[in-house]
Amino acid sequence: MRMLARLWREYKSLVAFIFLMVLFRSAIADWNVVPSGSMLPTIREGDRILVDKMAYDLRVPLTHIAIAHLHEPQRGDIVTIDSSAAKELIVKRLIGLPGDVVAMRDNVLYVNGTRASYQPLALAPLPGDAVSPGDYLTERFAGVPPGLPHAVRLSELAPSPRRSFGPVTVPAGEYLMLGDNRDDSADSRYFGFFPREELMGRTRRVAFSLDPDHYYRPRFDRFGARLDAVAAR
């Protein structure tokens, strides 16, 4: 008991710091590793993204229990989802709000009968393009402010078998999510709609980035980078 008391006196500040950091990352803000390319070119493999845990809800720390709804998710948001269907934490873009009618025809989106607009995007080839070339476009939804266009990637050689679907109506309390790498993303086309309680936060910036293709060398140009900045130019 004396040893435990001595250890507590010596390390109680450290324990308190760790406890507060866990609560902070659980309920207020966090950073998440992005291991896959499903959100290319917006989020790259090796990016660590900043996540605002209070973007939508105030939750009891370490739980999914919402104390208060703070803001409604918006079309175009990049969202972290603790998905029961996918059985992991995933990052996708919000496409369909509750009540929306969404369809896709050969990777062209229609929301409530309105076709999204597309423009070619001048972007340097990304790692992997030499093996599996991709085309980059700027996609804009009707109803989203002009400052919120975003980039999408379409595969030239390996089109997704689910590049067409719908129309489907998004149920109340649920959301339709897609990856920006449209031909290589497991999203609502595979897992269905995502309920509000699984939406854990919103991300708009990269915290820092390590290049997995070059021994995890820091990519300093992506430190603090704003997501969707390229498409907004």
Backbone as CSV, one residue per row, in Angstrom:
resi,resn,N_x,N_y,N_z,CA_x,CA_y,CA_z,C_x,C_y,C_z
1,MET,0.825,-1.215,0.000,0.000,0.000,0.000,0.856,1.260,0.000
2,ARG,1.969,1.216,0.780,2.855,2.375,0.812,3.455,2.652,-0.560
3,MET,3.805,1.551,-1.272,4.367,1.732,-2.606,3.346,2.351,-3.556
4,LEU,2.084,1.886,-3.465,1.033,2.451,-4.314,0.805,3.922,-3.995
5,ALA,0.819,4.254,-2.703,0.636,5.651,-2.320,1.776,6.511,-2.845
6,ARG,2.999,5.992,-2.781,4.150,6.744,-3.272,4.078,6.926,-4.788
7,LEU,3.699,5.849,-5.483,3.562,5.944,-6.945,2.478,6.948,-7.329
8,TRP,1.391,6.947,-6.563,0.310,7.900,-6.852,0.794,9.341,-6.662
9,ARG,1.544,9.584,-5.594,2.042,10.940,-5.361,2.979,11.387,-6.482
10,GLU,3.780,10.450,-6.987,4.770,10.794,-8.004,4.150,10.962,-9.389
11,TYR,3.103,10.183,-9.669,2.592,10.142,-11.045,1.154,10.624,-11.187
12,LYS,0.584,11.202,-10.134,-0.817,11.613,-10.240,-1.027,12.692,-11.290
13,SER,-0.052,13.561,-11.485,-0.187,14.597,-12.522,-0.214,13.964,-13.908
14,LEU,0.634,12.967,-14.108,0.655,12.265,-15.401,-0.653,11.531,-15.628
15,VAL,-1.155,10.849,-14.610,-2.421,10.121,-14.722,-3.565,11.079,-15.044
16,ALA,-3.592,12.227,-14.351,-4.638,13.217,-14.603,-4.546,13.746,-16.027
17,PHE,-3.317,13.985,-16.506,-3.121,14.473,-17.877,-3.637,13.457,-18.895
18,ILE,-3.266,12.183,-18.703,-3.712,11.136,-19.631,-5.234,11.022,-19.618
19,PHE,-5.823,11.066,-18.430,-7.280,10.971,-18.308,-7.968,12.116,-19.043
20,LEU,-7.473,13.329,-18.867,-8.071,14.488,-19.529,-7.877,14.420,-21.044
21,MET,-6.736,13.915,-21.485,-6.507,13.782,-22.921,-7.454,12.765,-23.536
22,VAL,-7.696,11.659,-22.821,-8.641,10.646,-23.321,-10.039,11.250,-23.439
23,LEU,-10.467,12.005,-22.431,-11.777,12.645,-22.486,-11.842,13.654,-23.622
24,PHE,-10.776,14.429,-23.804,-10.730,15.431,-24.867,-10.849,14.772,-26.239
25,ARG,-10.067,13.727,-26.466,-10.089,13.067,-27.773,-11.395,12.328,-28.001
26,SER,-12.048,11.897,-26.948,-13.310,11.175,-27.097,-14.470,12.104,-27.417
27,ALA,-14.511,13.287,-26.794,-15.714,14.120,-26.871,-15.533,15.443,-27.601
28,ILE,-14.293,15.927,-27.769,-14.112,17.278,-28.306,-13.391,17.266,-29.656
29,ALA,-12.187,16.747,-29.694,-11.421,16.731,-30.948,-10.445,15.570,-30.914
30,ASP,-10.090,15.098,-32.116,-9.192,13.951,-32.208,-8.490,14.015,-33.556
31,TRP,-7.508,13.161,-33.731,-6.946,12.955,-35.056,-7.011,11.475,-35.374
32,ASN,-7.306,11.173,-36.640,-7.466,9.790,-37.082,-6.532,9.487,-38.236
33,VAL,-5.983,8.289,-38.239,-5.149,7.815,-39.335,-6.045,7.378,-40.491
34,VAL,-5.635,7.679,-41.720,-6.382,7.237,-42.901,-5.534,6.175,-43.608
35,PRO,-5.908,4.889,-43.473,-5.051,3.824,-43.996,-5.312,3.463,-45.455
36,SER,-6.448,3.892,-46.020,-6.815,3.462,-47.370,-6.943,4.658,-48.308
37,GLY,-7.130,4.353,-49.592,-7.252,5.407,-50.596,-8.670,5.667,-51.032
38,SER,-9.675,5.327,-50.227,-11.067,5.466,-50.655,-11.516,6.922,-50.780
39,MET,-10.756,7.867,-50.178,-11.111,9.278,-50.284,-10.134,10.060,-51.153
40,LEU,-9.314,9.351,-51.957,-8.453,10.044,-52.905,-9.287,10.839,-53.905
41,PRO,-8.823,11.998,-54.346,-7.540,12.627,-53.997,-7.619,13.560,-52.793
42,THR,-8.796,13.673,-52.166,-8.977,14.624,-51.070,-8.128,14.252,-49.867
43,ILE,-8.198,12.994,-49.454,-7.407,12.487,-48.329,-6.501,11.382,-48.866
44,ARG,-5.217,11.491,-48.565,-4.252,10.531,-49.083,-3.866,9.518,-48.008
45,GLU,-3.446,8.352,-48.465,-2.983,7.330,-47.523,-1.818,7.887,-46.710
46,GLY,-1.906,7.733,-45.402,-0.882,8.282,-44.528,-1.244,9.611,-43.915
47,ASP,-2.332,10.244,-44.372,-2.794,11.479,-43.741,-3.337,11.197,-42.352
48,ARG,-3.088,12.100,-41.431,-3.738,12.099,-40.119,-4.665,13.300,-40.104
49,ILE,-5.946,13.064,-40.046,-6.913,14.148,-40.194,-7.400,14.639,-38.830
50,LEU,-7.632,15.939,-38.734,-8.218,16.534,-37.536,-9.720,16.318,-37.560
51,VAL,-10.285,15.854,-36.463,-11.718,15.558,-36.398,-12.362,16.403,-35.303
52,ASP,-13.366,17.170,-35.690,-14.157,17.951,-34.737,-15.265,17.054,-34.199
53,LYS,-15.106,16.559,-32.970,-16.083,15.635,-32.390,-17.374,16.346,-31.972
54,MET,-17.348,17.689,-31.881,-18.537,18.446,-31.492,-19.194,19.124,-32.683
55,ALA,-18.846,18.689,-33.894,-19.430,19.305,-35.081,-20.936,19.098,-35.133
56,TYR,-21.409,17.949,-34.665,-22.830,17.624,-34.758,-23.491,17.424,-33.390
57,ASP,-22.790,16.737,-32.496,-23.409,16.351,-31.225,-22.440,16.547,-30.065
58,LEU,-22.994,16.788,-28.899,-22.248,16.723,-27.646,-22.532,15.361,-27.035
59,ARG,-21.484,14.573,-26.830,-21.652,13.193,-26.366,-21.031,12.982,-24.989
60,VAL,-21.566,11.985,-24.306,-20.922,11.533,-23.082,-19.568,10.937,-23.481
61,PRO,-18.465,11.390,-22.862,-17.145,10.866,-23.242,-17.088,9.348,-23.215
62,LEU,-16.405,8.798,-24.218,-16.167,7.353,-24.349,-17.426,6.572,-24.692
63,THR,-18.486,7.252,-25.103,-19.728,6.578,-25.503,-20.267,7.213,-26.778
64,HIS,-21.327,6.608,-27.318,-22.066,7.187,-28.445,-23.305,7.942,-27.976
65,ILE,-23.456,8.116,-26.675,-24.666,8.738,-26.125,-24.617,10.248,-26.338
66,ALA,-25.572,10.776,-27.109,-25.623,12.208,-27.390,-26.400,12.932,-26.295
67,ILE,-25.763,13.943,-25.713,-26.425,14.770,-24.712,-27.255,15.847,-25.402
68,ALA,-26.720,16.370,-26.515,-27.413,17.439,-27.247,-26.980,17.412,-28.702
69,HIS,-27.937,17.696,-29.605,-27.628,17.884,-31.014,-27.235,19.346,-31.206
70,LEU,-26.013,19.573,-31.696,-25.507,20.933,-31.835,-25.736,21.505,-33.228
71,HIS,-25.481,20.693,-34.248,-25.630,21.149,-35.636,-26.066,19.968,-36.492
72,GLU,-26.717,20.265,-37.607,-27.123,19.211,-38.529,-26.031,18.958,-39.559
73,PRO,-25.751,17.691,-39.862,-24.795,17.385,-40.930,-25.259,17.993,-42.253
74,GLN,-24.293,18.412,-43.066,-24.603,19.057,-44.335,-24.028,18.255,-45.503
75,ARG,-24.719,18.325,-46.636,-24.227,17.672,-47.844,-22.848,18.242,-48.189
76,GLY,-21.909,17.352,-48.476,-20.551,17.770,-48.779,-19.596,17.627,-47.613
77,ASP,-20.113,17.453,-46.379,-19.239,17.261,-45.218,-18.423,15.976,-45.377
78,ILE,-17.182,16.015,-44.890,-16.374,14.804,-44.776,-16.525,14.318,-43.335
79,VAL,-17.019,13.098,-43.179,-17.499,12.622,-41.878,-16.759,11.358,-41.463
80,THR,-16.407,11.275,-40.176,-15.920,10.008,-39.613,-17.124,9.248,-39.070
81,ILE,-17.177,7.957,-39.386,-18.338,7.130,-39.065,-17.869,5.880,-38.332
82,ASP,-18.399,5.667,-37.143,-18.127,4.424,-36.413,-19.196,3.427,-36.844
83,SER,-18.936,2.765,-37.954,-19.961,1.992,-38.653,-20.114,0.581,-38.099
84,SER,-21.336,0.246,-37.696,-21.616,-1.123,-37.259,-21.637,-2.071,-38.453
85,ALA,-22.016,-1.559,-39.625,-22.049,-2.407,-40.818,-20.642,-2.717,-41.312
86,ALA,-19.785,-1.708,-41.332,-18.404,-1.917,-41.777,-17.531,-2.510,-40.682
87,LYS,-18.005,-2.391,-39.427,-17.277,-2.897,-38.256,-15.924,-2.200,-38.070
88,GLU,-15.869,-0.915,-38.411,-14.663,-0.126,-38.199,-14.996,1.349,-38.368
89,LEU,-14.039,2.187,-38.002,-14.184,3.623,-38.201,-13.784,3.951,-39.625
90,ILE,-14.685,4.596,-40.365,-14.415,4.931,-41.753,-14.621,6.429,-41.966
91,VAL,-14.086,6.929,-43.082,-14.199,8.344,-43.437,-14.823,8.430,-44.826
92,LYS,-15.940,9.138,-44.944,-16.635,9.269,-46.221,-17.211,10.677,-46.356
93,ARG,-17.703,10.980,-47.554,-18.339,12.272,-47.805,-19.858,12.101,-47.773
94,LEU,-20.524,13.042,-47.106,-21.976,13.000,-47.000,-22.595,13.481,-48.319
95,ILE,-23.385,12.614,-48.922,-24.012,12.924,-50.213,-25.518,13.123,-50.067
96,GLY,-26.174,12.226,-49.329,-27.629,12.277,-49.226,-28.096,12.547,-47.813
97,LEU,-28.921,13.584,-47.647,-29.536,13.912,-46.365,-30.856,13.169,-46.219
98,PRO,-31.398,13.075,-45.002,-32.701,12.416,-44.834,-33.760,13.036,-45.748
99,GLY,-34.453,12.160,-46.482,-35.483,12.619,-47.404,-34.994,12.857,-48.815
100,ASP,-33.685,12.940,-49.032,-33.153,13.135,-50.380,-33.389,11.900,-51.244
101,VAL,-33.567,12.145,-52.524,-33.621,11.064,-53.513,-32.316,11.129,-54.306
102,VAL,-31.519,10.061,-54.217,-30.176,10.056,-54.796,-30.074,8.939,-55.825
103,ALA,-29.434,9.259,-56.932,-29.161,8.262,-57.968,-27.783,8.530,-58.542
104,MET,-27.183,7.484,-59.110,-25.906,7.637,-59.796,-25.986,6.902,-61.118
105,ARG,-25.571,7.576,-62.177,-25.558,6.989,-63.512,-24.156,7.109,-64.085
106,ASP,-23.449,5.985,-64.147,-22.081,5.958,-64.668,-21.217,7.006,-63.972
107,ASN,-21.281,7.012,-62.634,-20.511,7.897,-61.761,-20.937,9.358,-61.828
108,VAL,-22.082,9.631,-62.380,-22.650,10.979,-62.350,-23.789,10.988,-61.335
109,LEU,-23.691,11.877,-60.346,-24.667,11.910,-59.267,-25.860,12.796,-59.591
110,TYR,-27.032,12.362,-59.116,-28.261,13.144,-59.185,-28.847,13.188,-57.774
111,VAL,-29.090,14.391,-57.285,-29.685,14.566,-55.961,-30.985,15.342,-56.124
112,ASN,-32.081,14.695,-55.739,-33.415,15.283,-55.886,-33.682,15.721,-57.319
113,GLY,-33.218,14.879,-58.243,-33.462,15.120,-59.658,-32.506,16.079,-60.324
114,THR,-31.611,16.700,-59.563,-30.664,17.659,-60.123,-29.299,17.004,-60.299
115,ARG,-28.752,17.131,-61.490,-27.453,16.533,-61.813,-26.334,17.352,-61.202
116,ALA,-25.375,16.679,-60.551,-24.170,17.374,-60.086,-23.369,17.831,-61.295
117,SER,-22.655,18.938,-61.154,-21.832,19.452,-62.246,-20.394,18.986,-62.066
118,TYR,-19.696,18.787,-63.196,-18.336,18.261,-63.183,-17.446,19.083,-64.103
119,GLN,-16.223,19.315,-63.639,-15.211,19.999,-64.439,-13.885,19.264,-64.278
120,PRO,-13.095,19.147,-65.360,-11.771,18.514,-65.236,-10.914,19.265,-64.211
121,LEU,-10.142,18.515,-63.448,-9.308,19.092,-62.403,-7.849,18.833,-62.722
122,ALA,-7.068,19.899,-62.835,-5.640,19.769,-63.094,-4.938,19.381,-61.803
123,LEU,-4.511,18.137,-61.728,-3.900,17.612,-60.513,-2.761,16.697,-60.907
124,ALA,-1.612,16.872,-60.266,-0.470,16.012,-60.554,-0.815,14.564,-60.224
125,PRO,-0.332,13.608,-61.026,-0.629,12.196,-60.750,-0.228,11.811,-59.325
126,LEU,-1.049,11.010,-58.704,-0.790,10.549,-57.344,-0.172,9.160,-57.381
127,PRO,0.487,8.747,-56.275,1.037,7.390,-56.232,-0.039,6.352,-56.564
128,GLY,0.310,5.431,-57.408,-0.640,4.403,-57.824,-1.259,4.672,-59.174
129,ASP,-1.204,5.930,-59.648,-1.811,6.254,-60.938,-1.086,5.577,-62.100
130,ALA,0.213,5.303,-61.942,0.954,4.655,-63.024,0.454,3.235,-63.244
131,VAL,0.046,2.567,-62.150,-0.459,1.195,-62.244,-1.936,1.187,-62.597
132,SER,-2.693,2.076,-61.973,-4.144,2.158,-62.203,-4.507,3.624,-62.434
133,PRO,-4.432,4.079,-63.689,-4.649,5.500,-63.978,-6.039,5.965,-63.550
134,GLY,-6.112,7.236,-63.156,-7.387,7.810,-62.753,-7.583,9.193,-63.339
135,ASP,-8.839,9.571,-63.518,-9.195,10.917,-63.953,-9.699,11.689,-62.745
136,TYR,-9.349,12.966,-62.659,-9.744,13.803,-61.532,-10.690,14.897,-62.011
137,LEU,-11.800,15.032,-61.275,-12.824,16.005,-61.622,-13.223,16.792,-60.381
138,THR,-13.705,18.005,-60.598,-14.334,18.765,-59.531,-15.836,18.520,-59.602
139,GLU,-16.417,18.110,-58.480,-17.844,17.822,-58.396,-18.506,18.870,-57.507
140,ARG,-19.637,19.383,-57.972,-20.363,20.374,-57.191,-21.836,19.986,-57.155
141,PHE,-22.433,20.053,-55.948,-23.849,19.740,-55.786,-24.667,21.014,-55.799
142,ALA,-25.843,20.941,-56.362,-26.792,22.041,-56.236,-27.177,22.194,-54.769
143,GLY,-27.233,23.444,-54.313,-27.632,23.691,-52.926,-26.472,23.810,-51.974
144,VAL,-25.247,23.443,-52.420,-24.066,23.609,-51.583,-23.432,24.941,-51.934
145,PRO,-23.002,25.749,-50.955,-22.387,27.041,-51.254,-21.241,26.895,-52.253
146,PRO,-21.008,27.923,-53.095,-19.974,27.835,-54.137,-18.583,27.505,-53.603
147,GLY,-18.311,27.795,-52.331,-17.000,27.514,-51.773,-16.786,26.059,-51.403
148,LEU,-17.763,25.169,-51.657,-17.638,23.786,-51.232,-17.684,22.766,-52.373
149,PRO,-17.021,23.044,-53.504,-16.838,21.951,-54.475,-15.779,20.992,-53.930
150,HIS,-15.699,19.814,-54.496,-14.692,18.865,-54.044,-14.236,18.000,-55.206
151,ALA,-13.089,17.355,-55.021,-12.495,16.535,-56.065,-12.970,15.092,-55.949
152,VAL,-13.111,14.438,-57.096,-13.390,13.005,-57.132,-12.417,12.351,-58.106
153,ARG,-12.196,11.070,-57.884,-11.316,10.286,-58.757,-12.110,9.174,-59.404
154,LEU,-11.952,9.033,-60.715,-12.611,7.970,-61.474,-11.542,7.105,-62.116
155,SER,-11.643,5.802,-61.955,-10.652,4.891,-62.501,-10.842,4.731,-64.004
156,GLU,-9.723,4.721,-64.730,-9.788,4.518,-66.180,-9.875,3.041,-66.550
157,LEU,-9.254,2.169,-65.746,-9.136,0.757,-66.105,-10.007,-0.172,-65.275
158,ALA,-10.411,0.262,-64.085,-11.155,-0.632,-63.181,-12.413,0.052,-62.668
159,PRO,-13.400,0.278,-63.537,-14.641,0.918,-63.070,-15.374,0.040,-62.067
160,SER,-15.989,0.685,-61.085,-16.723,-0.057,-60.066,-17.984,-0.677,-60.647
161,PRO,-18.322,-1.893,-60.243,-19.597,-2.476,-60.685,-20.796,-1.734,-60.107
162,ARG,-20.571,-0.833,-59.143,-21.657,-0.079,-58.535,-21.533,1.411,-58.848
163,ARG,-21.057,1.715,-60.059,-20.963,3.121,-60.462,-22.327,3.662,-60.899
164,SER,-23.343,2.809,-60.879,-24.726,3.234,-61.116,-25.610,2.609,-60.039
165,PHE,-26.548,3.399,-59.505,-27.518,2.869,-58.552,-28.705,3.823,-58.473
166,GLY,-29.759,3.319,-57.845,-30.916,4.163,-57.532,-31.838,4.425,-58.705
167,PRO,-32.769,5.357,-58.475,-32.832,6.274,-57.326,-33.265,5.591,-56.027
168,VAL,-32.686,6.101,-54.910,-33.039,5.635,-53.577,-33.394,6.850,-52.728
169,THR,-34.323,6.648,-51.788,-34.711,7.718,-50.855,-34.039,7.482,-49.515
170,VAL,-33.335,8.483,-49.022,-32.625,8.360,-47.749,-33.635,8.419,-46.608
171,PRO,-33.663,7.402,-45.739,-34.646,7.381,-44.641,-34.391,8.477,-43.609
172,ALA,-35.417,8.781,-42.827,-35.283,9.747,-41.724,-34.218,9.265,-40.745
173,GLY,-33.373,10.202,-40.298,-32.353,9.877,-39.315,-31.151,9.145,-39.865
174,GLU,-31.051,9.007,-41.199,-29.928,8.295,-41.800,-29.336,9.126,-42.936
175,TYR,-28.143,8.699,-43.406,-27.401,9.474,-44.394,-26.753,8.547,-45.412
176,LEU,-26.627,9.046,-46.642,-25.953,8.302,-47.704,-24.562,8.887,-47.869
177,MET,-23.557,8.021,-47.811,-22.151,8.426,-47.867,-21.449,7.736,-49.027
178,LEU,-20.548,8.482,-49.678,-19.709,7.925,-50.734,-18.269,8.353,-50.504
179,GLY,-17.321,7.546,-51.006,-15.921,7.960,-51.019,-15.646,8.791,-52.256
180,ASP,-14.680,9.689,-52.180,-14.323,10.513,-53.337,-13.643,9.685,-54.425
181,ASN,-12.993,8.596,-54.042,-12.398,7.677,-55.009,-13.500,6.716,-55.448
182,ARG,-14.342,7.192,-56.347,-15.639,6.553,-56.590,-15.568,5.107,-57.058
183,ASP,-14.513,4.734,-57.748,-14.428,3.358,-58.240,-13.684,2.433,-57.288
184,ASP,-13.280,2.948,-56.129,-12.547,2.122,-55.169,-12.903,2.554,-53.751
185,SER,-14.167,2.451,-53.405,-14.614,2.862,-52.070,-15.758,1.971,-51.608
186,ALA,-15.610,1.404,-50.405,-16.706,0.676,-49.771,-17.492,1.678,-48.934
187,ASP,-18.688,2.002,-49.390,-19.471,3.082,-48.776,-20.935,2.664,-48.735
188,SER,-21.859,3.625,-48.876,-23.289,3.294,-48.782,-23.740,2.334,-49.874
189,ARG,-22.988,2.243,-50.949,-23.340,1.291,-51.994,-23.173,-0.147,-51.514
190,TYR,-22.367,-0.349,-50.473,-22.107,-1.682,-49.931,-22.699,-1.859,-48.531
191,PHE,-22.654,-0.796,-47.719,-23.075,-0.897,-46.322,-24.451,-0.300,-46.056
192,GLY,-25.066,0.322,-47.048,-26.371,0.937,-46.839,-26.254,2.316,-46.204
193,PHE,-27.372,2.826,-45.712,-27.400,4.149,-45.096,-26.776,4.093,-43.700
194,PHE,-26.211,5.227,-43.287,-25.570,5.309,-41.971,-26.437,6.142,-41.033
195,PRO,-26.794,5.603,-39.861,-27.632,6.352,-38.909,-26.875,7.491,-38.250
196,ARG,-27.638,8.496,-37.813,-27.056,9.701,-37.224,-26.115,9.371,-36.053
197,GLU,-26.477,8.414,-35.214,-25.671,8.133,-34.026,-24.298,7.569,-34.362
198,GLU,-24.090,7.110,-35.617,-22.775,6.604,-36.003,-21.864,7.685,-36.573
199,LEU,-22.406,8.891,-36.793,-21.601,10.002,-37.286,-20.844,10.615,-36.109
200,MET,-19.541,10.411,-36.085,-18.749,10.768,-34.909,-18.126,12.154,-34.978
201,GLY,-17.972,12.706,-36.166,-17.360,14.027,-36.268,-17.153,14.430,-37.713
202,ARG,-16.667,15.658,-37.886,-16.417,16.217,-39.227,-14.949,16.627,-39.319
203,THR,-14.364,16.414,-40.489,-12.976,16.817,-40.698,-12.881,17.804,-41.853
204,ARG,-12.005,18.797,-41.686,-11.772,19.797,-42.726,-10.299,20.027,-43.003
205,ARG,-9.420,19.460,-42.152,-7.988,19.695,-42.318,-7.180,18.432,-42.024
206,VAL,-5.988,18.400,-42.601,-5.000,17.383,-42.277,-4.193,17.879,-41.085
207,ALA,-3.982,17.026,-40.106,-3.111,17.384,-38.987,-1.653,17.280,-39.437
208,PHE,-1.260,16.082,-39.859,0.064,15.874,-40.436,-0.011,14.640,-41.314
209,SER,1.031,14.402,-42.093,0.963,13.331,-43.076,2.316,12.647,-43.198
210,LEU,2.299,11.308,-43.271,3.498,10.503,-43.442,3.333,9.655,-44.695
211,ASP,4.350,9.630,-45.540,4.275,8.954,-46.828,4.601,7.471,-46.672
212,PRO,3.599,6.573,-46.770,3.874,5.142,-46.581,4.702,4.535,-47.704
213,ASP,4.779,5.208,-48.853,5.568,4.689,-49.977,7.036,5.083,-49.895
214,HIS,7.385,5.954,-48.947,8.774,6.402,-48.802,9.184,6.369,-47.330
215,TYR,9.035,5.197,-46.715,9.486,4.960,-45.340,8.869,5.952,-44.348
216,TYR,7.630,6.332,-44.625,6.862,7.229,-43.740,7.564,8.577,-43.534
217,ARG,8.140,9.058,-44.621,8.747,10.379,-44.611,7.660,11.446,-44.468
218,PRO,7.868,12.458,-43.639,6.834,13.503,-43.482,6.555,14.216,-44.804
219,ARG,5.275,14.430,-45.096,4.881,15.249,-46.251,4.520,16.630,-45.703
220,PHE,5.523,17.493,-45.593,5.332,18.772,-44.915,4.325,19.665,-45.637
221,ASP,4.176,19.476,-46.941,3.228,20.307,-47.681,1.786,20.009,-47.296
222,ARG,1.551,18.880,-46.623,0.197,18.527,-46.212,-0.069,18.816,-44.736
223,PHE,0.931,19.238,-44.002,0.727,19.574,-42.592,-0.217,20.776,-42.496
224,GLY,-1.361,20.572,-41.866,-2.345,21.640,-41.701,-3.114,21.984,-42.967
225,ALA,-2.967,21.167,-44.025,-3.622,21.474,-45.307,-5.143,21.409,-45.167
226,ARG,-5.822,22.325,-45.823,-7.286,22.338,-45.828,-7.799,21.361,-46.875
227,LEU,-8.650,20.443,-46.469,-9.242,19.506,-47.418,-10.187,20.266,-48.357
228,ASP,-10.271,19.814,-49.592,-11.101,20.434,-50.642,-10.528,21.747,-51.142
229,ALA,-9.325,22.128,-50.687,-8.745,23.401,-51.134,-8.432,23.372,-52.624
230,VAL,-7.956,22.215,-53.138,-7.587,22.132,-54.544,-8.805,22.331,-55.434
231,ALA,-9.912,21.667,-55.095,-11.112,21.761,-55.921,-11.748,23.143,-55.851
232,ALA,-11.472,23.890,-54.768,-12.080,25.202,-54.592,-11.349,26.307,-55.348
233,ARG,-10.192,26.004,-55.915,-9.427,27.040,-56.618,-10.142,27.496,-57.883
